[in-house]
Amino acid sequence: MFAKRTADRAGGEPSDDVREERHVPVMVREVCGFLAGSRSDGLLVDGTAGMGGHLAALLDVLPDMRFLALDRDPNAVSVLRERFGDHKRVIVRHASYTSAQSVIEEIGLGRASAALFDLGLSSLQLDDPARGFSHSMDGTLDMRFDPEDGPTALELVNTLPEKELADIIFRFGQEGRSRRIAAAIVNARPVAGSRELADAVSSSVRSGGVKMLSRVFQALRIAVNRELEELDILLDGLASWTETDARIAFITFHSLEDRRVKVLFRDCGSFRQYSPKWLLPGDEEIRENSRARSARLRMGLRT
Ligand SMILES: C[S@@+](CC[C@H](N)C(=O)[O-])C[C@H]1O[C@@H](n2cnc3c(N)ncnc32)[C@H](O)[C@@H]1O
């Protein structure tokens, strides 16, 4: 599943054993520039450490910082352990970012002086047909970040009442033709996998193409992983495990996430917006990494 090639192990020698990722981290320079201004000998929580791209870069710019790397996906955690397992400044845990406070308490490192949340999914997850995240390849339509946690997308598309399916597509995919699409999915039951789902969705409306498919698949992924509930729990508790002046960075990929983070930094009283409030990737980065095109880096300070 993982491409096997030589990788630069952060803080060590290149190793052939490392299963390096095909995921290119987004806005690394901007993330490092902002988080490098944190208290330098504190704790940085990378709540969505993924393949460790941001983590590797942050280890370089913050040589006295300790790092807690969390991910909900056990495959990502295996990659992180291989990459950073013997690094003395990094602790890796298989956990949702909603458990950050209890993990920090368990390891006894005090409050965090910085945190990063790169929301969404990695290219490695998207490109693996067995995970079912992509509409452009036939897969099992699983879509769970943690394969032990909750029903799959396949179960949702085959069992949810049509109205609930339409609501998910409308709310989480922001797709106006949700009712027609949900009717076509119900009509195509039993749906066997990603290709059948994509065919059913495409047959439901005359135009829409890839963007519509992306919106429907995004909606199902958000529902399967309860992504917005998770984010709300994180935002509610963030002030209780971060120290005064902590720097907090979020990379968001759609307005449903971005709005929540904006409201936290602007209105909640325990944070204030950094200046600038947000940054977008440059044209060159977007040219080189298409995943960056919808990214936005939001920056806030714990007050
Ligand atoms: C965009 S990737 C992060 C990539 C990472 N910054 C890097 O440079 O490799 C997002 C990651 O967040 C993880 N994730 C999603 N929801 C999560 C949650 N609630 N808690 C922890 N990790 C989560 C996904 O499994 C995925 O690995």
PDBQT file of the ligand as one rigid body, heavy atoms in Angstrom, charges set to zero:
ROOT
HETATM    1  C1  LIG A 401      -4.268  16.178   5.548  1.00  0.00    +0.000 C 
HETATM    2  S1  LIG A 401      -3.760  14.775   6.478  1.00  0.00    +0.000 S 
HETATM    3  C2  LIG A 401      -2.421  15.385   7.430  1.00  0.00    +0.000 C 
HETATM    4  C3  LIG A 401      -1.118  15.349   6.725  1.00  0.00    +0.000 C 
HETATM    5  C4  LIG A 401       0.052  15.770   7.571  1.00  0.00    +0.000 C 
HETATM    6  N1  LIG A 401      -0.030  17.149   8.001  1.00  0.00    +0.000 N 
HETATM    7  C5  LIG A 401       1.374  15.520   6.837  1.00  0.00    +0.000 C 
HETATM    8  O1  LIG A 401       2.136  16.479   6.610  1.00  0.00    +0.000 OA
HETATM    9  O2  LIG A 401       1.644  14.389   6.463  1.00  0.00    +0.000 OA
HETATM   10  C6  LIG A 401      -5.014  14.679   7.668  1.00  0.00    +0.000 C 
HETATM   11  C7  LIG A 401      -4.853  13.559   8.652  1.00  0.00    +0.000 C 
HETATM   12  O3  LIG A 401      -5.776  13.790   9.718  1.00  0.00    +0.000 OA
HETATM   13  C8  LIG A 401      -6.220  12.552  10.196  1.00  0.00    +0.000 C 
HETATM   14  N2  LIG A 401      -7.446  12.816  10.948  1.00  0.00    +0.000 N 
HETATM   15  C9  LIG A 401      -8.679  13.094  10.492  1.00  0.00    +0.000 A 
HETATM   16  N3  LIG A 401      -9.512  13.321  11.519  1.00  0.00    +0.000 NA
HETATM   17  C10 LIG A 401      -8.774  13.204  12.653  1.00  0.00    +0.000 A 
HETATM   18  C11 LIG A 401      -9.062  13.330  14.033  1.00  0.00    +0.000 A 
HETATM   19  N4  LIG A 401     -10.295  13.621  14.478  1.00  0.00    +0.000 N 
HETATM   20  N5  LIG A 401      -8.062  13.156  14.927  1.00  0.00    +0.000 NA
HETATM   21  C12 LIG A 401      -6.803  12.848  14.501  1.00  0.00    +0.000 A 
HETATM   22  N6  LIG A 401      -6.480  12.688  13.205  1.00  0.00    +0.000 NA
HETATM   23  C13 LIG A 401      -7.460  12.888  12.286  1.00  0.00    +0.000 A 
HETATM   24  C14 LIG A 401      -6.372  11.712   8.951  1.00  0.00    +0.000 C 
HETATM   25  O4  LIG A 401      -6.321  10.330   9.261  1.00  0.00    +0.000 OA
HETATM   26  C15 LIG A 401      -5.160  12.172   8.122  1.00  0.00    +0.000 C 
HETATM   27  O5  LIG A 401      -4.074  11.315   8.337  1.00  0.00    +0.000 OA
ENDROOT
TORSDOF 0
